[in-house]
């Protein structure tokens, strides 16, 4: 799904060669990491709202993102970087469940673009 990719990050769980080896996008596939790798899980939060049954849209969105965050921590991420292109969507999240590791939330597309530009 091209819409869920973060520029510079491989959508297949592998790191893109143009980003530092410390970032790995969290998605449905197992990231390919070495045992001693220290890495930061990158969780993109889409601008557009996903289609789901009425009344379950916000709940399923928040559950999906929190599940990705938990998955990254279980797989060994030392921190999480949330790229939130939609500020309203990020307010729906309860990140208190995953605060055992540092969680950085980058909001607005301008800030996300600047961050990615600095990393490339």
Beta strands, then each sheet from edge to edge (+ up, - down):
strand 1: 23-25
strand 2: 40-45
strand 3: 79-84
strand 4: 102-107
sheet 1: 1+ 2+ 3+ 4+
end
